[in-house]
Amino acid sequence: MNKKIIQSTVIVLMIVVLIWVMWYFSRPRGGSFSNLDNFAKCLTEKGAVMYGAKWCSHCQNEKKAFGDSFKHVSYVECPDEPQKCTAVGIEGYPTWIFGDGKRLEGEQGLQRLSEASGCSLQEINTLAN
């Protein structure tokens, strides 16, 4: 093969790999689900409320899993609204309380929240495509 053809091929391959790496590291971090708005809204419709605190690293991880969709989650910042948290017996963060009274304490992740609530992540993934 001609040396110029080989050099051109190598350059093209490097560009393709670079584009793939940039895409891979810039994709949403909330798992493989690119649109969590409907999931977050479903949790809220089912009465789920997350109780937490700004300084709580597990709370921050939970929020980050939702990305921008966290704005649709019912959330109580306990240091700002202690009476609400005391009224429902919050002892640690994060705590999720569902409309049916079910409680989940600690960092849960999207899959566990889906299982506990009945809000399907699979449907959200399909809607996003």
N, C-alpha and C positions, 0 to 999 in steps of 0.2 A: 504494500500500500504506500501511497504517497505520504510523506512526512507531514504535509499541510493538512491532509484529510484526517490523519491520526490526531494531530493537535486540535483541530476543530471539533472532532468527536469528543475528546477529553474535556474540552471547555464546555461544550453543550451538556455533557453528563454532570460536570461540576455545578453548573447553573441549575439543572434539574434537582440535584441533591440539595443544594442550598435552598431552593424554593420549598422543597418538601420539609426540611428542617425548620424553616421559618414558619410554615403552616402548622407543623406539629406543636411547636412551643407557643404559638399564639392562640391556639384553639381554647374554647371555654374549659375551665377547670372543674366544673360541676359534674364530672363524669361524662358519659357519652350523650348526655341530654342537652341539646343546645337551647331549648326553650322550656323553662321551668315555670313560666307564668301560670299556666293552667294547673300545674301540680300545686303551687303555692295557694292559688285561689281555691282549689279543692280542699286543701287542709283548712283554710279559713271557713269555708262553707260547712265543713263538718265540725266546726267549733274548736279546732285545735288552736292553742295559744302557747307561744314560747315565752318563758320567763327567764330573764338573764340580766347580765351586767356588762357594761362596756369593757371593763378590765378583765373579764373572764376569757381566757384563751380558747376554751372549749366552745363558748358562745360565739366567738369570732369565727372559729372553724365552721360551725353550723351555718352561720350567716353566709360565709364565703361559698359554701357548697351550693347555695341558691343563686349566687351572683346577683345581678340586678333584680331578679324576681323576688328577692326577700321583701321588697316593698309591699308585696301582696300577702305576707304572712302576718297574722295577728301577733304582736310582740309587746311585752311589758318590760320596761327597763326598771328593775326592782329598786335600785338606789334612788331613782327619781319618783317612784310611786310605791313606797314601802307598804302602804295600807292595802293595796291590791294583792301584793305578794303574801303578806301576813294573813290576809283573809282566806287564802287558799292553801296555806301551810307550806309555802316554799322554803326548803331548807338548804338547797344547793342549786348551782347553775350549770348548764341550762336545765330547766325542767319544762317538759311539754305536758299540758293537760288537754285532753280531748273532750269533746262534747258529751261523750258517754261516761265521763269520769275517769277514764284510763289515764294513768300517769307514767311518763318515761323520764327518768332522771339521768343526767349525764349526756355526753355527746352521742347522738344517734346515727347521723348520716342519712342520706336520702332514701336508701333502700329500706332501712328499718322504719323510717317514718311512713313510707309507702305501705309496708306490711301492716303497721299498726293502725293506719287510717283507712285503708282500702282505696286510697288514691293511687292510681296506676301510673308508674313511670313509663311503662311501655307505650301507653296511648300517647303520652306527651312526646315521646321520641318519634312516633309515627306522624303526629301533627306537625312537628318541626320540619319534617322533610318535604 
